[in-house]
Amino acid sequence: MSIFPFVLVVFFGLSMAQLQAGVPDEKEKTTALKDLLSRIDLDELMKKDEPPLEFPDTLEGFEYAFNENGQLRHIKTGEPFVFNYREDLHRWNQKRYEALGEIITKHVYELLEKDCNLQKVYLPIDATENEPKSFIFMSKDAMTNPDKMLVLIHGSGVVRAGQWARRLIINEDINSGTQIPYIKRAMKEGYAVIVLNPNENYIEVEKSKQLSQQQSPDSSDEPAEKRERRERIPKDNKKKRDFYEKYRNPQKEKETLQLYIRENGSPEEHALYVWDNFISKAAAEHVFFVAHSYGGLAFVELMIQREADVKSKVSAVALTDSVHNVWHQEANKTIREWMRENCCNWVSSSEPLDTSVESMLPDCPRVSAGTERHELTSWKSFNSIFRFFKEALEAKNTKSKTISTRRSNRIKSDEF
């Protein structure tokens, strides 16, 4: 919607009023126009013709579906998702995109359970019925597999369990944007799997009318005289006021409260909680992490809090474009040394995949993910990461056999 005709009409009316009092000079005209424009709320004007912020709650309602290649396509046209569905309505288009994103999140959850055969486990484990809850996903053998486990941690933002990047799921495909390829390959190779959900830190509930009234100046503690005067306002005047409020803010969004989830109120808290209650208690001898972006920071914080336990149980960590900083996070020398030996960070770079990349912070080796796109680093380094894990496991097993052999020879020599 263009606001310029409106501005011109108002300015023309203003100029005619001024002409009746005398011809204004150019400076007065400029000042008057600036004053007029300063009073115009462009965002509010743009909302006047904005369609309702009401969107479908299913993929079918959006007329989209994933094809056999895992690509999101329009059911009728076969075309990819179009962000600018309505021109000149960016806010509405963004809200539509966010609504679709919520559906994608639920779709990925369904795939984790039905396609990957993972179980949803609610947190906190001792939560009451009415308490805010989060959840993670894990394979059925997560606590009993004696050999190895893969733990997946995504980055920050709108992504949830099972996702690397919502943008990739919508605009590219399921494989590049989700953790499903990691989960399937890991399970095929004998890993137990735990999928963290570090961004699910609170639930949102609509503010109750009672709460709104308590916070309103028109609440029950106002003077009786003022309340009586307000109640005597004619109904017609109230209708006019309500109409004006609706016109002034036609797309007013609901006010919500954030109720944080106990012991899972941040990605760092969540990682620590899952470690203490699941990973540390699992039977797996070798635990492997893949942590993307902020997930790398959450892992480093976990190591700072549980250094000895992590060192004894974790065999290798693959980071993908991690945003951790061992100096700002105050990781000690022994942690930095362990990370240099057991971690590798696949970073966005124009260099070929696995090419060594220099870093100002020598906390762990950095190699190219074979892409300059941050959100693609986990997908592009997929095969390299599993090879890294295989080599780390072989090295651990070789070291264990060597130690076992030395111990056995020492016992035999003592017998003689």
CORHUVEN-V740291 format. One record per residue. RES is the residue in one letter. NEAR is the number of other ideal C-beta (glycine too) atoms within 8 Angstrom. Layout:
BEGIN
res;near
RES;NEAR
RES;NEAR
END
This chain:
BEGIN
res;near
M;7
S;4
I;10
F;6
P;7
F;8
V;11
L;8
V;8
V;9
F;11
F;8
G;8
L;10
S;11
M;8
A;8
Q;11
L;9
Q;5
A;5
G;5
V;4
P;9
D;6
E;5
K;6
E;9
K;10
T;8
T;8
A;13
L;9
K;8
D;8
L;12
L;8
S;6
R;5
I;9
D;5
L;7
D;6
E;9
L;11
M;12
K;11
K;9
D;5
E;11
P;6
P;4
L;9
E;3
F;10
P;8
D;6
T;7
L;9
E;8
G;8
F;10
E;7
Y;10
A;8
F;9
N;7
E;3
N;5
G;8
Q;10
L;11
R;11
H;10
I;7
K;5
T;4
G;5
E;6
P;8
F;9
V;6
F;6
N;6
Y;6
R;8
E;4
D;5
L;10
H;6
R;9
W;11
N;12
Q;8
K;10
R;10
Y;10
E;9
A;11
L;13
G;11
E;8
I;13
I;11
T;11
K;8
H;10
V;15
Y;13
E;8
L;13
L;16
E;12
K;7
D;7
C;12
N;8
L;12
Q;8
K;10
V;10
Y;8
L;16
P;11
I;7
D;3
A;11
T;4
E;4
N;3
E;8
P;10
K;10
S;12
F;11
I;14
F;17
M;14
S;12
K;6
D;7
A;13
M;10
T;8
N;15
P;6
D;8
K;14
M;15
L;15
V;12
L;14
I;14
H;15
G;10
S;7
G;6
V;7
V;11
R;12
A;14
G;13
Q;14
W;14
A;11
R;13
R;9
L;14
I;16
I;13
N;8
E;9
D;11
I;11
N;9
S;12
G;16
T;13
Q;12
I;14
P;10
Y;12
I;16
K;9
R;9
A;10
M;12
K;6
E;7
G;7
Y;12
A;15
V;16
I;17
V;14
L;14
N;12
P;14
N;11
E;11
N;13
Y;9
I;8
E;8
V;7
E;8
K;9
S;6
K;5
Q;6
L;9
S;10
Q;10
Q;7
Q;6
S;7
P;4
D;7
S;9
S;4
D;3
E;8
P;5
A;5
E;6
K;8
R;10
E;8
R;8
R;8
E;6
R;6
I;8
P;6
K;6
D;6
N;8
K;9
K;8
K;8
R;8
D;8
F;8
Y;8
E;8
K;8
Y;7
R;7
N;8
P;9
Q;8
K;4
E;5
K;5
E;7
T;8
L;9
Q;7
L;9
Y;8
I;15
R;9
E;8
N;13
G;9
S;8
P;13
E;10
E;11
H;17
A;15
L;12
Y;12
V;13
W;13
D;8
N;9
F;14
I;11
S;10
K;6
A;14
A;7
A;12
E;7
H;11
V;12
F;16
F;13
V;15
A;14
H;16
S;12
Y;11
G;15
G;16
L;14
A;15
F;16
V;14
E;12
L;13
M;13
I;11
Q;7
R;11
E;11
A;6
D;9
V;11
K;8
S;5
K;11
V;10
S;11
A;13
V;13
A;15
L;16
T;17
D;13
S;13
V;9
H;11
N;8
V;12
W;7
H;5
Q;11
E;6
A;12
N;8
K;5
T;7
I;13
R;11
E;8
W;10
M;15
R;11
E;6
N;10
C;13
C;12
N;13
W;17
V;12
S;10
S;11
S;4
E;7
P;6
L;10
D;7
T;9
S;7
V;10
E;4
S;7
M;2
L;7
P;5
D;11
C;10
P;8
R;11
V;14
S;14
A;16
G;10
T;9
E;5
R;7
H;7
E;9
L;13
T;16
S;14
W;12
K;11
S;14
F;10
N;6
S;11
I;12
F;10
R;8
F;11
F;13
K;8
E;8
A;12
L;12
E;8
A;8
K;10
N;8
T;8
K;8
S;8
K;8
T;8
I;8
S;8
T;8
R;8
R;8
S;8
N;8
R;8
I;8
K;8
S;7
D;6
E;5
F;4
END
